[in-house]
Amino acid sequence: MKLLIHFAVLLLVVGCSPKVVKPVEEVIVVPPPTKQEPKKPCVGFTDLSDKEREIAETAFVLYKDEIKQKKFKEALYHWRIAYNLAPGSNGRVKSHFDDGATIFKHLFDNTEDAGLKQTYVDTIMMIYDKRKVCFGDEAYVNGLKGFDYYYYYSSYTTNDSIFKLLKSNFDVKGKNADYFVINPFTKLLTDKMIEGSISKEEGRKYADLIFRAIDNGLATCKGDGCETWKIINEYAPLRLESLEGIDGFYDCNYYSAKYYPLFKMYPDSCEIINLAYARMLRGDCAQNNNQLMEIKNAKTTKCYVAPPSLSCAAQGNENYGLGKYTKAIESYLSCVEMSTDNDQKARYLLLVAKIYYRDIKNYSKARKYAYDAAKIKPGWGEPYLLIGNLYASSGPLCGTGRGWESQIVTWPAIDIWTKAKNVDPKSANEANQLINRYKQYMPSKEDIFFRQIKQGDTFFVPCWIQESTTVRTSD
């Protein structure tokens, strides 16, 4: 019986021919369609008789008002009349497809029936397909479907399917890709690159398209639309930065465009000089590259460091300075094996953790080696400061850079910074500064109230962090 009900729901939506529909309070009989063939792929107002057109146009007005008033039951009734009579509307208006998706999302959110949920998702996707038939722009429609699957209905398809839908938007539109596909596509792309399920060539192609789309969006946006592009620019480039940890992924142009301006801003900072030099070498910049030569000269004249006593450390430093981060880690770990001093071992382990954090962008391994360092040297706060930074920087990894998923990472970060100052008074000043800085990014009272949780509750933070923490608010 349930299957019959579900099938009936689908038939009511996808049928283009009008039907006798039961209203909420009164019966409105929709007259049969005219026999005139539509001028476009879908029947529009001009294809209808005067009576039909009046009913359709009235239904369009009524359902929109009812959605605004959150009267979704009534809105569904009038939306069906409008959708079935004139899916082509006036040949320009397409919002009824989005409105239909909104109505059925409300139904999805307000039922626990698994079968109905599946039916509503299928219905939404069929509405989008109908939009494609009526108005074309398959790339845009695929983007809508991918967006909805990613954010609302991810359990009803696979990440591979979502990736293909979003990718098709870029394949057709390039740097003019629709803004709403950029963040979810960036997340899926970086995940696939890190897990090795797509090639470097494909990854570079789409990373470049994402950068170009953001540049184009920021350059051409107007009014309130620029705020949207600002949000995208806060998330996607940071997420793509994680791919710097893949050997040979980005080229010289990427690293020079990013790190040479940083060097020019801080020409006397050895930390920045060494970072810029190593990154440009990592991008295989030629030795006669003018920017690389300038940075190398600054490194030679301003940043001399005496060689360490252990040969493994010297080799590690050399590899690191050349942007060979994996080899540098191998050298430093050999120092851990060779050393008989626990303090020295702990420092090499923390150095490895920092490379995984800052350079390779593998946060899980960074945490592992930081904890290893803390075990070897009890009472040392620096490893915990680093782990807190790992958590606090995970907003773009665990969410969109803004919003709930990105805010809750501050809770375990503050937990671990508190531990740092408790185990090591020397770390207290830095830990307190970090705690005070990130308190403002915690969720608000309204955020936790909306999710029916309370301050002081135990809360499990998912993503790669996988830690239980205490709910706190910024206000």
SVG drawing of the C-alpha trace seen along z (x, -y; Angstrom):
<svg xmlns="http://www.w3.org/2000/svg" viewBox="-16 -47 94 49">
<polyline fill="none" stroke="black" stroke-width="0.4" points="0.0,0.0 2.8,-2.4 4.4,-1.8 1.1,-2.7 0.9,-6.0 4.5,-6.9 3.8,-6.2 0.8,-8.4 2.8,-11.3 5.2,-11.1 2.4,-10.9 0.8,-14.1 4.1,-16.0 5.5,-14.8 2.3,-14.8 2.0,-17.8 -1.7,-17.2 -4.1,-18.9 -6.2,-16.8 -9.1,-17.0 -7.4,-17.9 -8.7,-17.9 -8.2,-21.2 -7.7,-22.0 -11.2,-23.4 -13.0,-23.5 -13.1,-21.6 -11.5,-23.4 -11.9,-21.5 -9.1,-22.1 -10.4,-21.9 -8.8,-19.6 -5.9,-21.0 -6.3,-22.5 -5.4,-20.4 -3.1,-23.2 0.5,-22.0 2.8,-24.1 5.2,-26.4 8.0,-25.4 9.1,-22.1 6.6,-22.7 3.1,-24.2 3.1,-27.8 0.5,-30.5 0.1,-31.3 -0.7,-27.6 -3.7,-27.6 -7.3,-28.7 -8.4,-31.9 -10.0,-30.0 -7.0,-27.7 -4.6,-30.7 -6.6,-32.4 -6.5,-29.4 -2.8,-28.8 -1.8,-32.5 -4.0,-32.6 -2.3,-29.4 1.1,-30.9 0.2,-33.9 -1.5,-31.9 1.2,-29.3 3.9,-31.9 2.0,-33.8 1.4,-30.6 5.1,-29.7 5.9,-33.1 3.3,-32.4 4.8,-28.9 1.4,-27.3 3.1,-24.5 0.0,-22.2 -2.0,-24.9 1.1,-25.9 1.5,-22.3 -2.1,-22.2 -1.8,-25.5 1.7,-24.7 0.6,-21.5 -2.1,-23.3 0.4,-25.8 3.0,-23.2 0.7,-20.8 -1.1,-23.5 1.9,-25.6 5.3,-24.3 6.6,-26.6 5.0,-29.6 5.6,-32.8 8.7,-31.4 11.0,-33.3 10.0,-32.6 11.6,-29.4 11.2,-30.0 8.3,-27.5 10.8,-24.6 12.8,-26.0 9.6,-26.6 8.5,-23.0 11.9,-21.8 11.4,-24.0 7.9,-22.5 9.0,-18.9 12.1,-19.6 9.7,-20.8 7.8,-17.6 11.1,-15.6 12.1,-17.4 8.8,-16.8 8.4,-13.1 10.1,-10.1 8.8,-7.7 11.8,-6.4 9.7,-5.5 8.2,-9.0 11.6,-10.6 12.9,-8.7 9.8,-9.6 10.3,-13.3 13.9,-13.2 13.1,-11.5 10.3,-14.1 12.7,-17.0 15.1,-15.5 12.3,-15.0 11.2,-18.6 14.8,-19.7 14.8,-17.3 11.5,-18.9 13.1,-22.3 15.9,-21.1 13.3,-19.9 11.4,-23.2 14.3,-25.7 17.5,-23.8 20.8,-24.8 21.7,-21.2 24.9,-22.4 22.9,-24.7 20.3,-22.0 23.1,-19.5 24.6,-22.0 21.3,-22.4 20.9,-18.6 24.5,-18.2 24.1,-21.1 20.9,-19.6 22.3,-16.1 25.5,-17.4 23.9,-19.5 20.5,-17.9 20.2,-14.4 23.7,-13.0 22.5,-9.6 20.4,-9.1 23.2,-9.0 27.0,-8.6 29.8,-11.2 31.0,-10.0 27.6,-10.9 27.5,-14.3 31.0,-15.0 30.0,-14.2 27.0,-16.5 29.0,-19.4 31.9,-18.7 29.6,-18.9 28.8,-22.5 32.5,-23.4 33.0,-21.3 30.4,-23.5 30.8,-26.9 34.5,-27.0 35.3,-30.1 31.6,-31.1 30.6,-28.1 27.6,-28.8 28.7,-30.2 26.7,-27.6 28.7,-24.7 32.1,-26.0 32.4,-25.2 30.9,-21.6 32.9,-20.8 36.1,-22.1 35.5,-19.9 34.9,-16.7 37.8,-17.5 40.3,-17.9 39.0,-14.7 39.4,-12.8 42.9,-14.1 44.0,-13.2 42.5,-9.7 44.2,-9.3 41.0,-8.4 41.6,-11.0 44.8,-11.8 47.0,-14.9 46.3,-16.1 42.5,-16.0 42.9,-17.6 45.1,-20.4 42.7,-21.1 39.7,-21.6 41.7,-23.4 42.7,-25.9 39.1,-26.3 38.0,-26.9 40.6,-29.7 39.6,-31.2 35.9,-31.1 36.5,-32.8 38.7,-35.5 36.0,-36.0 33.2,-36.1 35.0,-38.7 35.8,-40.9 32.3,-40.9 30.0,-40.7 27.7,-43.5 25.9,-44.6 24.9,-41.9 26.2,-39.2 29.8,-40.2 29.2,-39.0 28.5,-35.5 31.8,-35.6 33.6,-36.8 32.4,-33.7 33.5,-31.5 36.9,-33.1 37.3,-32.5 36.7,-28.8 37.7,-27.3 41.3,-28.6 42.0,-27.5 40.6,-24.1 42.7,-23.9 45.8,-24.8 45.7,-21.4 46.8,-20.0 50.2,-21.7 51.0,-18.6 50.9,-16.5 54.2,-16.4 54.2,-17.9 50.6,-19.1 51.1,-22.8 53.6,-24.5 55.9,-27.5 53.2,-29.9 51.0,-28.9 53.7,-29.2 55.3,-32.4 51.8,-34.1 51.1,-33.1 54.4,-33.3 56.4,-36.0 53.9,-38.8 54.1,-37.4 57.9,-37.7 57.6,-41.3 55.3,-42.1 57.9,-40.7 61.3,-41.0 63.2,-40.8 61.3,-37.8 63.4,-34.7 60.4,-32.5 58.6,-34.0 61.8,-34.0 62.5,-30.4 58.9,-29.4 58.7,-31.3 62.0,-29.8 61.0,-26.3 57.6,-26.6 59.0,-28.0 61.5,-25.2 58.6,-22.8 56.9,-24.2 60.1,-23.4 60.8,-27.1 64.0,-27.4 67.1,-28.6 67.3,-31.6 63.7,-32.7 64.1,-36.3 61.7,-36.0 63.4,-32.9 66.8,-34.5 65.7,-37.5 64.4,-35.3 67.5,-33.2 69.7,-36.3 67.6,-37.4 67.9,-33.9 71.7,-33.9 72.3,-37.3 69.7,-37.4 68.9,-33.9 72.1,-31.9 71.7,-29.0 74.6,-27.0 74.4,-23.4 73.2,-20.9 75.4,-18.4 73.5,-15.3 73.9,-14.5 70.3,-13.3 69.2,-16.7 71.4,-18.5 69.9,-16.3 66.4,-17.0 67.0,-20.8 68.4,-20.7 65.5,-18.7 63.0,-20.9 64.7,-24.0 64.4,-22.6 60.7,-21.9 61.2,-18.1 58.9,-17.6 58.5,-13.8 62.3,-13.3 62.7,-15.9 60.3,-13.9 62.3,-10.7 65.5,-12.4 64.0,-13.8 62.4,-10.5 65.8,-8.9 67.1,-11.4 64.5,-10.2 65.8,-6.7 69.4,-7.8 69.1,-10.1 69.3,-8.9 67.9,-12.2 64.1,-12.3 64.0,-16.0 65.7,-16.0 63.5,-13.2 60.4,-15.1 61.6,-18.2 62.2,-16.2 58.7,-14.6 57.1,-18.0 59.0,-19.2 57.6,-16.4 54.1,-17.2 54.6,-20.8 55.6,-19.8 52.5,-17.6 50.4,-20.5 51.9,-23.5 53.4,-21.9 51.8,-18.6 48.3,-19.5 47.8,-16.1 46.1,-17.0 45.6,-13.5 49.3,-12.7 50.3,-16.0 48.2,-15.3 49.7,-11.8 53.3,-13.1 52.4,-15.9 50.9,-13.4 54.0,-11.3 56.2,-14.3 54.0,-15.0 54.3,-11.4 58.1,-11.5 58.3,-14.8 55.6,-15.2 54.8,-18.7 55.6,-20.3 52.8,-22.5 53.9,-23.1 52.5,-19.9 49.1,-20.7 49.3,-24.3 49.9,-22.7 47.0,-20.3 44.7,-23.1 45.8,-25.0 45.0,-21.9 41.5,-21.9 40.9,-25.6 42.1,-25.6 39.7,-22.8 36.8,-25.1 37.3,-24.7 38.0,-21.0 34.9,-20.2 32.4,-22.8 32.2,-25.7 34.5,-28.0 31.4,-29.6 28.4,-28.1 27.8,-25.4 30.3,-22.7 33.1,-25.2 32.2,-26.8 32.1,-23.7 35.8,-22.9 36.6,-25.7 35.3,-23.7 38.0,-20.9 40.6,-23.5 39.9,-25.4 39.9,-22.1 43.4,-21.3 44.7,-24.8 43.4,-24.7 45.3,-21.4 48.5,-23.1 48.5,-25.8 47.6,-23.3 50.5,-21.0 53.0,-23.8 52.8,-27.3 55.3,-28.5 52.5,-27.9 49.8,-29.7 50.3,-33.1 50.1,-31.8 47.2,-29.5 45.2,-32.3 45.7,-34.5 44.5,-31.7 41.5,-30.9 40.5,-34.6 40.9,-35.0 38.7,-31.9 36.0,-32.4 34.2,-34.8 34.0,-32.0 32.0,-29.6 28.3,-29.0 25.8,-31.5 23.1,-30.7 20.6,-30.9 22.6,-28.3 22.6,-25.7 18.9,-26.4 17.9,-25.8 19.7,-22.4 18.1,-21.6 21.3,-21.4 22.4,-23.3 25.5,-24.8 27.5,-22.3 26.2,-19.3 28.7,-16.8 29.0,-17.0 30.9,-14.8 32.7,-16.7 32.9,-14.6 35.0,-15.1 38.7,-14.1 38.7,-15.4 36.5,-12.7 36.5,-14.2 33.9,-14.7 33.8,-18.2 31.7,-20.6 29.1,-22.9 29.9,-26.6 28.6,-29.8 30.2,-33.0 27.5,-35.1"/>
</svg>
